[in-house]
Amino acid sequence: MLLFSDYPFLDIMWTMFIFFAWVIWIWLLFMVLFDNFRRSDHSGWAKAGWTMFVIFLPLIGVLVYMITTPTAQESAYAG
């Protein structure tokens, strides 16, 4: 019972929030990398550049990749 009094409810909620945010972040990072290698409109150098950008600057790299990549509907109209 002493253990529960040392770790209040809001600390538990904050820990759960941080854990799930971390899981979502890792999932998003992997999805961006998988999408990068799955694309056929990028050359090998472009894929390598995006991968290095996402690895070395993860937050900025993922956000820029998500903003600049066309959606599936836009790419269907392009080709």
mmCIF file of the N, C-alpha and C atoms, coordinates in Angstrom:
data_MODEL
# 
_entry.id   MODEL 
# 
loop_
_atom_site.group_PDB 
_atom_site.id 
_atom_site.type_symbol 
_atom_site.label_atom_id 
_atom_site.label_alt_id 
_atom_site.label_comp_id 
_atom_site.label_asym_id 
_atom_site.label_entity_id 
_atom_site.label_seq_id 
_atom_site.pdbx_PDB_ins_code 
_atom_site.Cartn_x 
_atom_site.Cartn_y 
_atom_site.Cartn_z 
_atom_site.occupancy 
_atom_site.B_iso_or_equiv 
_atom_site.pdbx_formal_charge 
_atom_site.auth_seq_id 
_atom_site.auth_comp_id 
_atom_site.auth_asym_id 
_atom_site.auth_atom_id 
_atom_site.pdbx_PDB_model_num 
ATOM 1   N N  . MET A 1 1  ? 0.822  -1.189 0.000   1.00 0.00 ? 1  MET A N  1 
ATOM 2   C CA . MET A 1 1  ? 0.000  0.000  0.000   1.00 0.00 ? 1  MET A CA 1 
ATOM 3   C C  . MET A 1 1  ? 0.866  1.254  0.000   1.00 0.00 ? 1  MET A C  1 
ATOM 4   N N  . LEU A 1 2  ? 2.059  1.168  0.549   1.00 0.00 ? 2  LEU A N  1 
ATOM 5   C CA . LEU A 1 2  ? 2.955  2.306  0.574   1.00 0.00 ? 2  LEU A CA 1 
ATOM 6   C C  . LEU A 1 2  ? 3.410  2.672  -0.844  1.00 0.00 ? 2  LEU A C  1 
ATOM 7   N N  . LEU A 1 3  ? 3.511  1.690  -1.702  1.00 0.00 ? 3  LEU A N  1 
ATOM 8   C CA . LEU A 1 3  ? 3.931  1.937  -3.083  1.00 0.00 ? 3  LEU A CA 1 
ATOM 9   C C  . LEU A 1 3  ? 2.927  2.823  -3.814  1.00 0.00 ? 3  LEU A C  1 
ATOM 10  N N  . PHE A 1 4  ? 1.646  2.598  -3.619  1.00 0.00 ? 4  PHE A N  1 
ATOM 11  C CA . PHE A 1 4  ? 0.628  3.366  -4.313  1.00 0.00 ? 4  PHE A CA 1 
ATOM 12  C C  . PHE A 1 4  ? 0.555  4.810  -3.829  1.00 0.00 ? 4  PHE A C  1 
ATOM 13  N N  . SER A 1 5  ? 0.906  5.051  -2.615  1.00 0.00 ? 5  SER A N  1 
ATOM 14  C CA . SER A 1 5  ? 0.859  6.423  -2.113  1.00 0.00 ? 5  SER A CA 1 
ATOM 15  C C  . SER A 1 5  ? 2.060  7.240  -2.582  1.00 0.00 ? 5  SER A C  1 
ATOM 16  N N  . ASP A 1 6  ? 3.124  6.583  -3.029  1.00 0.00 ? 6  ASP A N  1 
ATOM 17  C CA . ASP A 1 6  ? 4.291  7.302  -3.518  1.00 0.00 ? 6  ASP A CA 1 
ATOM 18  C C  . ASP A 1 6  ? 4.178  7.684  -4.988  1.00 0.00 ? 6  ASP A C  1 
ATOM 19  N N  . TYR A 1 7  ? 3.222  7.147  -5.697  1.00 0.00 ? 7  TYR A N  1 
ATOM 20  C CA . TYR A 1 7  ? 3.081  7.399  -7.133  1.00 0.00 ? 7  TYR A CA 1 
ATOM 21  C C  . TYR A 1 7  ? 1.638  7.812  -7.402  1.00 0.00 ? 7  TYR A C  1 
ATOM 22  N N  . PRO A 1 8  ? 1.348  9.111  -7.362  1.00 0.00 ? 8  PRO A N  1 
ATOM 23  C CA . PRO A 1 8  ? -0.040 9.572  -7.478  1.00 0.00 ? 8  PRO A CA 1 
ATOM 24  C C  . PRO A 1 8  ? -0.655 9.284  -8.854  1.00 0.00 ? 8  PRO A C  1 
ATOM 25  N N  . PHE A 1 9  ? -1.959 9.430  -8.904  1.00 0.00 ? 9  PHE A N  1 
ATOM 26  C CA . PHE A 1 9  ? -2.724 9.093  -10.101 1.00 0.00 ? 9  PHE A CA 1 
ATOM 27  C C  . PHE A 1 9  ? -2.299 9.917  -11.313 1.00 0.00 ? 9  PHE A C  1 
ATOM 28  N N  . LEU A 1 10 ? -2.052 11.202 -11.146 1.00 0.00 ? 10 LEU A N  1 
ATOM 29  C CA . LEU A 1 10 ? -1.657 12.028 -12.285 1.00 0.00 ? 10 LEU A CA 1 
ATOM 30  C C  . LEU A 1 10 ? -0.282 11.646 -12.823 1.00 0.00 ? 10 LEU A C  1 
ATOM 31  N N  . ASP A 1 11 ? 0.604  11.163 -11.964 1.00 0.00 ? 11 ASP A N  1 
ATOM 32  C CA . ASP A 1 11 ? 1.884  10.653 -12.450 1.00 0.00 ? 11 ASP A CA 1 
ATOM 33  C C  . ASP A 1 11 ? 1.692  9.392  -13.287 1.00 0.00 ? 11 ASP A C  1 
ATOM 34  N N  . ILE A 1 12 ? 0.752  8.554  -12.879 1.00 0.00 ? 12 ILE A N  1 
ATOM 35  C CA . ILE A 1 12 ? 0.442  7.363  -13.670 1.00 0.00 ? 12 ILE A CA 1 
ATOM 36  C C  . ILE A 1 12 ? -0.118 7.763  -15.027 1.00 0.00 ? 12 ILE A C  1 
ATOM 37  N N  . MET A 1 13 ? -1.019 8.722  -15.052 1.00 0.00 ? 13 MET A N  1 
ATOM 38  C CA . MET A 1 13 ? -1.592 9.187  -16.314 1.00 0.00 ? 13 MET A CA 1 
ATOM 39  C C  . MET A 1 13 ? -0.513 9.801  -17.203 1.00 0.00 ? 13 MET A C  1 
ATOM 40  N N  . TRP A 1 14 ? 0.374  10.592 -16.631 1.00 0.00 ? 14 TRP A N  1 
ATOM 41  C CA . TRP A 1 14 ? 1.438  11.211 -17.405 1.00 0.00 ? 14 TRP A CA 1 
ATOM 42  C C  . TRP A 1 14 ? 2.393  10.157 -17.977 1.00 0.00 ? 14 TRP A C  1 
ATOM 43  N N  . THR A 1 15 ? 2.718  9.154  -17.193 1.00 0.00 ? 15 THR A N  1 
ATOM 44  C CA . THR A 1 15 ? 3.578  8.075  -17.657 1.00 0.00 ? 15 THR A CA 1 
ATOM 45  C C  . THR A 1 15 ? 2.920  7.318  -18.799 1.00 0.00 ? 15 THR A C  1 
ATOM 46  N N  . MET A 1 16 ? 1.633  7.043  -18.692 1.00 0.00 ? 16 MET A N  1 
ATOM 47  C CA . MET A 1 16 ? 0.918  6.364  -19.768 1.00 0.00 ? 16 MET A CA 1 
ATOM 48  C C  . MET A 1 16 ? 0.883  7.223  -21.025 1.00 0.00 ? 16 MET A C  1 
ATOM 49  N N  . PHE A 1 17 ? 0.678  8.514  -20.881 1.00 0.00 ? 17 PHE A N  1 
ATOM 50  C CA . PHE A 1 17 ? 0.659  9.424  -22.021 1.00 0.00 ? 17 PHE A CA 1 
ATOM 51  C C  . PHE A 1 17 ? 2.012  9.438  -22.731 1.00 0.00 ? 17 PHE A C  1 
ATOM 52  N N  . ILE A 1 18 ? 3.076  9.544  -21.970 1.00 0.00 ? 18 ILE A N  1 
ATOM 53  C CA . ILE A 1 18 ? 4.418  9.564  -22.552 1.00 0.00 ? 18 ILE A CA 1 
ATOM 54  C C  . ILE A 1 18 ? 4.722  8.234  -23.239 1.00 0.00 ? 18 ILE A C  1 
ATOM 55  N N  . PHE A 1 19 ? 4.366  7.136  -22.621 1.00 0.00 ? 19 PHE A N  1 
ATOM 56  C CA . PHE A 1 19 ? 4.623  5.827  -23.219 1.00 0.00 ? 19 PHE A CA 1 
ATOM 57  C C  . PHE A 1 19 ? 3.891  5.663  -24.545 1.00 0.00 ? 19 PHE A C  1 
ATOM 58  N N  . PHE A 1 20 ? 2.605  5.992  -24.584 1.00 0.00 ? 20 PHE A N  1 
ATOM 59  C CA . PHE A 1 20 ? 1.849  5.830  -25.820 1.00 0.00 ? 20 PHE A CA 1 
ATOM 60  C C  . PHE A 1 20 ? 2.266  6.839  -26.879 1.00 0.00 ? 20 PHE A C  1 
ATOM 61  N N  . ALA A 1 21 ? 2.671  8.028  -26.475 1.00 0.00 ? 21 ALA A N  1 
ATOM 62  C CA . ALA A 1 21 ? 3.203  8.989  -27.445 1.00 0.00 ? 21 ALA A CA 1 
ATOM 63  C C  . ALA A 1 21 ? 4.494  8.466  -28.052 1.00 0.00 ? 21 ALA A C  1 
ATOM 64  N N  . TRP A 1 22 ? 5.321  7.834  -27.244 1.00 0.00 ? 22 TRP A N  1 
ATOM 65  C CA . TRP A 1 22 ? 6.562  7.244  -27.747 1.00 0.00 ? 22 TRP A CA 1 
ATOM 66  C C  . TRP A 1 22 ? 6.270  6.103  -28.713 1.00 0.00 ? 22 TRP A C  1 
ATOM 67  N N  . VAL A 1 23 ? 5.291  5.256  -28.403 1.00 0.00 ? 23 VAL A N  1 
ATOM 68  C CA . VAL A 1 23 ? 4.914  4.152  -29.288 1.00 0.00 ? 23 VAL A CA 1 
ATOM 69  C C  . VAL A 1 23 ? 4.383  4.693  -30.612 1.00 0.00 ? 23 VAL A C  1 
ATOM 70  N N  . ILE A 1 24 ? 3.545  5.721  -30.569 1.00 0.00 ? 24 ILE A N  1 
ATOM 71  C CA . ILE A 1 24 ? 3.017  6.319  -31.791 1.00 0.00 ? 24 ILE A CA 1 
ATOM 72  C C  . ILE A 1 24 ? 4.137  6.947  -32.602 1.00 0.00 ? 24 ILE A C  1 
ATOM 73  N N  . TRP A 1 25 ? 5.085  7.591  -31.943 1.00 0.00 ? 25 TRP A N  1 
ATOM 74  C CA . TRP A 1 25 ? 6.211  8.205  -32.645 1.00 0.00 ? 25 TRP A CA 1 
ATOM 75  C C  . TRP A 1 25 ? 7.056  7.158  -33.365 1.00 0.00 ? 25 TRP A C  1 
ATOM 76  N N  . ILE A 1 26 ? 7.369  6.048  -32.705 1.00 0.00 ? 26 ILE A N  1 
ATOM 77  C CA . ILE A 1 26 ? 8.152  4.979  -33.324 1.00 0.00 ? 26 ILE A CA 1 
ATOM 78  C C  . ILE A 1 26 ? 7.374  4.387  -34.499 1.00 0.00 ? 26 ILE A C  1 
ATOM 79  N N  . TRP A 1 27 ? 6.080  4.190  -34.338 1.00 0.00 ? 27 TRP A N  1 
ATOM 80  C CA . TRP A 1 27 ? 5.245  3.664  -35.415 1.00 0.00 ? 27 TRP A CA 1 
ATOM 81  C C  . TRP A 1 27 ? 5.258  4.616  -36.617 1.00 0.00 ? 27 TRP A C  1 
ATOM 82  N N  . LEU A 1 28 ? 5.126  5.904  -36.379 1.00 0.00 ? 28 LEU A N  1 
ATOM 83  C CA . LEU A 1 28 ? 5.154  6.887  -37.459 1.00 0.00 ? 28 LEU A CA 1 
ATOM 84  C C  . LEU A 1 28 ? 6.507  6.902  -38.152 1.00 0.00 ? 28 LEU A C  1 
ATOM 85  N N  . LEU A 1 29 ? 7.567  6.794  -37.407 1.00 0.00 ? 29 LEU A N  1 
ATOM 86  C CA . LEU A 1 29 ? 8.910  6.762  -37.980 1.00 0.00 ? 29 LEU A CA 1 
ATOM 87  C C  . LEU A 1 29 ? 9.083  5.560  -38.907 1.00 0.00 ? 29 LEU A C  1 
ATOM 88  N N  . PHE A 1 30 ? 8.651  4.387  -38.474 1.00 0.00 ? 30 PHE A N  1 
ATOM 89  C CA . PHE A 1 30 ? 8.746  3.204  -39.312 1.00 0.00 ? 30 PHE A CA 1 
ATOM 90  C C  . PHE A 1 30 ? 7.842  3.301  -40.539 1.00 0.00 ? 30 PHE A C  1 
ATOM 91  N N  . MET A 1 31 ? 6.656  3.869  -40.373 1.00 0.00 ? 31 MET A N  1 
ATOM 92  C CA . MET A 1 31 ? 5.759  4.003  -41.518 1.00 0.00 ? 31 MET A CA 1 
ATOM 93  C C  . MET A 1 31 ? 6.331  4.948  -42.567 1.00 0.00 ? 31 MET A C  1 
ATOM 94  N N  . VAL A 1 32 ? 6.981  6.014  -42.137 1.00 0.00 ? 32 VAL A N  1 
ATOM 95  C CA . VAL A 1 32 ? 7.612  6.933  -43.085 1.00 0.00 ? 32 VAL A CA 1 
ATOM 96  C C  . VAL A 1 32 ? 8.753  6.230  -43.811 1.00 0.00 ? 32 VAL A C  1 
ATOM 97  N N  . LEU A 1 33 ? 9.555  5.472  -43.098 1.00 0.00 ? 33 LEU A N  1 
ATOM 98  C CA . LEU A 1 33 ? 10.651 4.753  -43.742 1.00 0.00 ? 33 LEU A CA 1 
ATOM 99  C C  . LEU A 1 33 ? 10.128 3.690  -44.709 1.00 0.00 ? 33 LEU A C  1 
ATOM 100 N N  . PHE A 1 34 ? 9.091  2.965  -44.320 1.00 0.00 ? 34 PHE A N  1 
ATOM 101 C CA . PHE A 1 34 ? 8.517  1.961  -45.223 1.00 0.00 ? 34 PHE A CA 1 
ATOM 102 C C  . PHE A 1 34 ? 7.927  2.621  -46.462 1.00 0.00 ? 34 PHE A C  1 
ATOM 103 N N  . ASP A 1 35 ? 7.228  3.735  -46.279 1.00 0.00 ? 35 ASP A N  1 
ATOM 104 C CA . ASP A 1 35 ? 6.649  4.440  -47.417 1.00 0.00 ? 35 ASP A CA 1 
ATOM 105 C C  . ASP A 1 35 ? 7.741  4.979  -48.335 1.00 0.00 ? 35 ASP A C  1 
ATOM 106 N N  . ASN A 1 36 ? 8.816  5.441  -47.758 1.00 0.00 ? 36 ASN A N  1 
ATOM 107 C CA . ASN A 1 36 ? 9.918  5.958  -48.547 1.00 0.00 ? 36 ASN A CA 1 
ATOM 108 C C  . ASN A 1 36 ? 10.490 4.878  -49.458 1.00 0.00 ? 36 ASN A C  1 
ATOM 109 N N  . PHE A 1 37 ? 10.715 3.681  -48.946 1.00 0.00 ? 37 PHE A N  1 
ATOM 110 C CA . PHE A 1 37 ? 11.295 2.617  -49.757 1.00 0.00 ? 37 PHE A CA 1 
ATOM 111 C C  . PHE A 1 37 ? 10.281 1.966  -50.690 1.00 0.00 ? 37 PHE A C  1 
ATOM 112 N N  . ARG A 1 38 ? 9.011  2.135  -50.432 1.00 0.00 ? 38 ARG A N  1 
ATOM 113 C CA . ARG A 1 38 ? 7.976  1.552  -51.267 1.00 0.00 ? 38 ARG A CA 1 
ATOM 114 C C  . ARG A 1 38 ? 7.686  2.405  -52.503 1.00 0.00 ? 38 ARG A C  1 
ATOM 115 N N  . ARG A 1 39 ? 8.005  3.681  -52.433 1.00 0.00 ? 39 ARG A N  1 
ATOM 116 C CA . ARG A 1 39 ? 7.685  4.585  -53.540 1.00 0.00 ? 39 ARG A CA 1 
ATOM 117 C C  . ARG A 1 39 ? 8.514  4.272  -54.767 1.00 0.00 ? 39 ARG A C  1 
ATOM 118 N N  . SER A 1 40 ? 7.860  4.309  -55.905 1.00 0.00 ? 40 SER A N  1 
ATOM 119 C CA . SER A 1 40 ? 8.572  4.038  -57.153 1.00 0.00 ? 40 SER A CA 1 
ATOM 120 C C  . SER A 1 40 ? 8.945  5.323  -57.888 1.00 0.00 ? 40 SER A C  1 
ATOM 121 N N  . ASP A 1 41 ? 8.465  6.464  -57.431 1.00 0.00 ? 41 ASP A N  1 
ATOM 122 C CA . ASP A 1 41 ? 8.781  7.718  -58.115 1.00 0.00 ? 41 ASP A CA 1 
ATOM 123 C C  . ASP A 1 41 ? 10.064 8.361  -57.602 1.00 0.00 ? 41 ASP A C  1 
ATOM 124 N N  . HIS A 1 42 ? 10.713 7.762  -56.611 1.00 0.00 ? 42 HIS A N  1 
ATOM 125 C CA . HIS A 1 42 ? 11.994 8.260  -56.108 1.00 0.00 ? 42 HIS A CA 1 
ATOM 126 C C  . HIS A 1 42 ? 13.135 7.409  -56.647 1.00 0.00 ? 42 HIS A C  1 
ATOM 127 N N  . SER A 1 43 ? 14.246 8.070  -56.904 1.00 0.00 ? 43 SER A N  1 
ATOM 128 C CA . SER A 1 43 ? 15.452 7.322  -57.277 1.00 0.00 ? 43 SER A CA 1 
ATOM 129 C C  . SER A 1 43 ? 16.103 6.770  -56.011 1.00 0.00 ? 43 SER A C  1 
ATOM 130 N N  . GLY A 1 44 ? 17.145 6.008  -56.202 1.00 0.00 ? 44 GLY A N  1 
ATOM 131 C CA . GLY A 1 44 ? 17.860 5.462  -55.043 1.00 0.00 ? 44 GLY A CA 1 
ATOM 132 C C  . GLY A 1 44 ? 18.487 6.538  -54.189 1.00 0.00 ? 44 GLY A C  1 
ATOM 133 N N  . TRP A 1 45 ? 19.017 7.592  -54.847 1.00 0.00 ? 45 TRP A N  1 
ATOM 134 C CA . TRP A 1 45 ? 19.627 8.691  -54.094 1.00 0.00 ? 45 TRP A CA 1 
ATOM 135 C C  . TRP A 1 45 ? 18.585 9.482  -53.313 1.00 0.00 ? 45 TRP A C  1 
ATOM 136 N N  . ALA A 1 46 ? 17.412 9.649  -53.871 1.00 0.00 ? 46 ALA A N  1 
ATOM 137 C CA . ALA A 1 46 ? 16.347 10.360 -53.149 1.00 0.00 ? 46 ALA A CA 1 
ATOM 138 C C  . ALA A 1 46 ? 15.905 9.560  -51.925 1.00 0.00 ? 46 ALA A C  1 
ATOM 139 N N  . LYS A 1 47 ? 15.800 8.250  -52.098 1.00 0.00 ? 47 LYS A N  1 
ATOM 140 C CA . LYS A 1 47 ? 15.428 7.397  -50.961 1.00 0.00 ? 47 LYS A CA 1 
ATOM 141 C C  . LYS A 1 47 ? 16.502 7.450  -49.881 1.00 0.00 ? 47 LYS A C  1 
ATOM 142 N N  . ALA A 1 48 ? 17.762 7.419  -50.293 1.00 0.00 ? 48 ALA A N  1 
ATOM 143 C CA . ALA A 1 48 ? 18.858 7.495  -49.323 1.00 0.00 ? 48 ALA A CA 1 
ATOM 144 C C  . ALA A 1 48 ? 18.857 8.855  -48.627 1.00 0.00 ? 48 ALA A C  1 
ATOM 145 N N  . GLY A 1 49 ? 18.601 9.916  -49.369 1.00 0.00 ? 49 GLY A N  1 
ATOM 146 C CA . GLY A 1 49 ? 18.552 11.256 -48.774 1.00 0.00 ? 49 GLY A CA 1 
ATOM 147 C C  . GLY A 1 49 ? 17.425 11.398 -47.766 1.00 0.00 ? 49 GLY A C  1 
ATOM 148 N N  . TRP A 1 50 ? 16.225 10.926 -48.116 1.00 0.00 ? 50 TRP A N  1 
ATOM 149 C CA . TRP A 1 50 ? 15.105 10.986 -47.176 1.00 0.00 ? 50 TRP A CA 1 
ATOM 150 C C  . TRP A 1 50 ? 15.394 10.133 -45.940 1.00 0.00 ? 50 TRP A C  1 
ATOM 151 N N  . THR A 1 51 ? 16.005 8.978  -46.139 1.00 0.00 ? 51 THR A N  1 
ATOM 152 C CA . THR A 1 51 ? 16.307 8.117  -44.995 1.00 0.00 ? 51 THR A CA 1 
ATOM 153 C C  . THR A 1 51 ? 17.300 8.789  -44.050 1.00 0.00 ? 51 THR A C  1 
ATOM 154 N N  . MET A 1 52 ? 18.342 9.386  -44.592 1.00 0.00 ? 52 MET A N  1 
ATOM 155 C CA . MET A 1 52 ? 19.319 10.087 -43.747 1.00 0.00 ? 52 MET A CA 1 
ATOM 156 C C  . MET A 1 52 ? 18.671 11.284 -43.047 1.00 0.00 ? 52 MET A C  1 
ATOM 157 N N  . PHE A 1 53 ? 17.806 11.998 -43.763 1.00 0.00 ? 53 PHE A N  1 
ATOM 158 C CA . PHE A 1 53 ? 17.117 13.148 -43.172 1.00 0.00 ? 53 PHE A CA 1 
ATOM 159 C C  . PHE A 1 53 ? 16.240 12.712 -42.004 1.00 0.00 ? 53 PHE A C  1 
ATOM 160 N N  . VAL A 1 54 ? 15.531 11.606 -42.180 1.00 0.00 ? 54 VAL A N  1 
ATOM 161 C CA . VAL A 1 54 ? 14.647 11.113 -41.119 1.00 0.00 ? 54 VAL A CA 1 
ATOM 162 C C  . VAL A 1 54 ? 15.458 10.545 -39.953 1.00 0.00 ? 54 VAL A C  1 
ATOM 163 N N  . ILE A 1 55 ? 16.596 9.930  -40.225 1.00 0.00 ? 55 ILE A N  1 
ATOM 164 C CA . ILE A 1 55 ? 17.398 9.342  -39.144 1.00 0.00 ? 55 ILE A CA 1 
ATOM 165 C C  . ILE A 1 55 ? 18.111 10.423 -38.336 1.00 0.00 ? 55 ILE A C  1 
ATOM 166 N N  . PHE A 1 56 ? 18.710 11.410 -39.014 1.00 0.00 ? 56 PHE A N  1 
ATOM 167 C CA . PHE A 1 56 ? 19.510 12.406 -38.300 1.00 0.00 ? 56 PHE A CA 1 
ATOM 168 C C  . PHE A 1 56 ? 18.696 13.551 -37.720 1.00 0.00 ? 56 PHE A C  1 
ATOM 169 N N  . LEU A 1 57 ? 17.587 13.896 -38.334 1.00 0.00 ? 57 LEU A N  1 
ATOM 170 C CA . LEU A 1 57 ? 16.677 14.919 -37.799 1.00 0.00 ? 57 LEU A CA 1 
ATOM 171 C C  . LEU A 1 57 ? 15.275 14.324 -37.755 1.00 0.00 ? 57 LEU A C  1 
ATOM 172 N N  . PRO A 1 58 ? 14.998 13.447 -36.808 1.00 0.00 ? 58 PRO A N  1 
ATOM 173 C CA . PRO A 1 58 ? 13.758 12.672 -36.867 1.00 0.00 ? 58 PRO A CA 1 
ATOM 174 C C  . PRO A 1 58 ? 12.485 13.509 -36.827 1.00 0.00 ? 58 PRO A C  1 
ATOM 175 N N  . LEU A 1 59 ? 12.377 14.449 -35.923 1.00 0.00 ? 59 LEU A N  1 
ATOM 176 C CA . LEU A 1 59 ? 11.128 15.202 -35.821 1.00 0.00 ? 59 LEU A CA 1 
ATOM 177 C C  . LEU A 1 59 ? 10.899 16.051 -37.058 1.00 0.00 ? 59 LEU A C  1 
ATOM 178 N N  . ILE A 1 60 ? 11.896 16.803 -37.451 1.00 0.00 ? 60 ILE A N  1 
ATOM 179 C CA . ILE A 1 60 ? 11.764 17.658 -38.625 1.00 0.00 ? 60 ILE A CA 1 
ATOM 180 C C  . ILE A 1 60 ? 11.647 16.804 -39.882 1.00 0.00 ? 60 ILE A C  1 
ATOM 181 N N  . GLY A 1 61 ? 12.427 15.751 -39.978 1.00 0.00 ? 61 GLY A N  1 
ATOM 182 C CA . GLY A 1 61 ? 12.407 14.894 -41.156 1.00 0.00 ? 61 GLY A CA 1 
ATOM 183 C C  . GLY A 1 61 ? 11.060 14.245 -41.392 1.00 0.00 ? 61 GLY A C  1 
ATOM 184 N N  . VAL A 1 62 ? 10.451 13.710 -40.337 1.00 0.00 ? 62 VAL A N  1 
ATOM 185 C CA . VAL A 1 62 ? 9.145  13.063 -40.477 1.00 0.00 ? 62 VAL A CA 1 
ATOM 186 C C  . VAL A 1 62 ? 8.080  14.093 -40.831 1.00 0.00 ? 62 VAL A C  1 
ATOM 187 N N  . LEU A 1 63 ? 8.116  15.238 -40.180 1.00 0.00 ? 63 LEU A N  1 
ATOM 188 C CA . LEU A 1 63 ? 7.116  16.260 -40.480 1.00 0.00 ? 63 LEU A CA 1 
ATOM 189 C C  . LEU A 1 63 ? 7.238  16.764 -41.911 1.00 0.00 ? 63 LEU A C  1 
ATOM 190 N N  . VAL A 1 64 ? 8.457  17.016 -42.374 1.00 0.00 ? 64 VAL A N  1 
ATOM 191 C CA . VAL A 1 64 ? 8.658  17.484 -43.738 1.00 0.00 ? 64 VAL A CA 1 
ATOM 192 C C  . VAL A 1 64 ? 8.244  16.403 -44.729 1.00 0.00 ? 64 VAL A C  1 
ATOM 193 N N  . TYR A 1 65 ? 8.579  15.161 -44.452 1.00 0.00 ? 65 TYR A N  1 
ATOM 194 C CA . TYR A 1 65 ? 8.197  14.074 -45.354 1.00 0.00 ? 65 TYR A CA 1 
ATOM 195 C C  . TYR A 1 65 ? 6.684  13.957 -45.444 1.00 0.00 ? 65 TYR A C  1 
ATOM 196 N N  . MET A 1 66 ? 6.000  14.024 -44.305 1.00 0.00 ? 66 MET A N  1 
ATOM 197 C CA . MET A 1 66 ? 4.541  13.896 -44.311 1.00 0.00 ? 66 MET A CA 1 
ATOM 198 C C  . MET A 1 66 ? 3.876  15.061 -45.028 1.00 0.00 ? 66 MET A C  1 
ATOM 199 N N  . ILE A 1 67 ? 4.465  16.244 -44.966 1.00 0.00 ? 67 ILE A N  1 
ATOM 200 C CA . ILE A 1 67 ? 3.877  17.415 -45.618 1.00 0.00 ? 67 ILE A CA 1 
ATOM 201 C C  . ILE A 1 67 ? 4.146  17.398 -47.118 1.00 0.00 ? 67 ILE A C  1 
ATOM 202 N N  . THR A 1 68 ? 5.345  16.993 -47.526 1.00 0.00 ? 68 THR A N  1 
ATOM 203 C CA . THR A 1 68 ? 5.731  17.121 -48.927 1.00 0.00 ? 68 THR A CA 1 
ATOM 204 C C  . THR A 1 68 ? 5.335  15.942 -49.799 1.00 0.00 ? 68 THR A C  1 
ATOM 205 N N  . THR A 1 69 ? 5.029  14.790 -49.238 1.00 0.00 ? 69 THR A N  1 
ATOM 206 C CA . THR A 1 69 ? 4.669  13.657 -50.086 1.00 0.00 ? 69 THR A CA 1 
ATOM 207 C C  . THR A 1 69 ? 3.232  13.812 -50.563 1.00 0.00 ? 69 THR A C  1 
ATOM 208 N N  . PRO A 1 70 ? 2.995  13.482 -51.835 1.00 0.00 ? 70 PRO A N  1 
ATOM 209 C CA . PRO A 1 70 ? 1.620  13.576 -52.333 1.00 0.00 ? 70 PRO A CA 1 
ATOM 210 C C  . PRO A 1 70 ? 0.762  12.458 -51.757 1.00 0.00 ? 70 PRO A C  1 
ATOM 211 N N  . THR A 1 71 ? -0.508 12.712 -51.662 1.00 0.00 ? 71 THR A N  1 
ATOM 212 C CA . THR A 1 71 ? -1.418 11.674 -51.185 1.00 0.00 ? 71 THR A CA 1 
ATOM 213 C C  . THR A 1 71 ? -1.631 10.662 -52.295 1.00 0.00 ? 71 THR A C  1 
ATOM 214 N N  . ALA A 1 72 ? -2.282 9.567  -51.982 1.00 0.00 ? 72 ALA A N  1 
ATOM 215 C CA . ALA A 1 72 ? -2.510 8.525  -52.983 1.00 0.00 ? 72 ALA A CA 1 
ATOM 216 C C  . ALA A 1 72 ? -3.414 9.045  -54.100 1.00 0.00 ? 72 ALA A C  1 
ATOM 217 N N  . GLN A 1 73 ? -4.358 9.880  -53.757 1.00 0.00 ? 73 GLN A N  1 
ATOM 218 C CA . GLN A 1 73 ? -5.266 10.409 -54.760 1.00 0.00 ? 73 GLN A CA 1 
ATOM 219 C C  . GLN A 1 73 ? -4.541 11.366 -55.716 1.00 0.00 ? 73 GLN A C  1 
ATOM 220 N N  . GLU A 1 74 ? -3.644 12.209 -55.186 1.00 0.00 ? 74 GLU A N  1 
ATOM 221 C CA . GLU A 1 74 ? -2.902 13.119 -56.034 1.00 0.00 ? 74 GLU A CA 1 
ATOM 222 C C  . GLU A 1 74 ? -1.949 12.369 -56.953 1.00 0.00 ? 74 GLU A C  1 
ATOM 223 N N  . SER A 1 75 ? -1.300 11.332 -56.449 1.00 0.00 ? 75 SER A N  1 
ATOM 224 C CA . SER A 1 75 ? -0.362 10.581 -57.279 1.00 0.00 ? 75 SER A CA 1 
ATOM 225 C C  . SER A 1 75 ? -1.098 9.776  -58.342 1.00 0.00 ? 75 SER A C  1 
ATOM 226 N N  . ALA A 1 76 ? -2.334 9.384  -58.091 1.00 0.00 ? 76 ALA A N  1 
ATOM 227 C CA . ALA A 1 76 ? -3.106 8.658  -59.101 1.00 0.00 ? 76 ALA A CA 1 
ATOM 228 C C  . ALA A 1 76 ? -3.450 9.569  -60.284 1.00 0.00 ? 76 ALA A C  1 
ATOM 229 N N  . TYR A 1 77 ? -3.694 10.842 -60.008 1.00 0.00 ? 77 TYR A N  1 
ATOM 230 C CA . TYR A 1 77 ? -3.988 11.784 -61.084 1.00 0.00 ? 77 TYR A CA 1 
ATOM 231 C C  . TYR A 1 77 ? -2.737 12.178 -61.854 1.00 0.00 ? 77 TYR A C  1 
ATOM 232 N N  . ALA A 1 78 ? -1.585 12.094 -61.227 1.00 0.00 ? 78 ALA A N  1 
ATOM 233 C CA . ALA A 1 78 ? -0.344 12.529 -61.867 1.00 0.00 ? 78 ALA A CA 1 
ATOM 234 C C  . ALA A 1 78 ? 0.121  11.530 -62.935 1.00 0.00 ? 78 ALA A C  1 
ATOM 235 N N  . GLY A 1 79 ? -0.144 10.268 -62.765 1.00 0.00 ? 79 GLY A N  1 
ATOM 236 C CA . GLY A 1 79 ? 0.407  9.295  -63.690 1.00 0.00 ? 79 GLY A CA 1 
ATOM 237 C C  . GLY A 1 79 ? -0.636 8.581  -64.434 1.00 0.00 ? 79 GLY A C  1 
# 
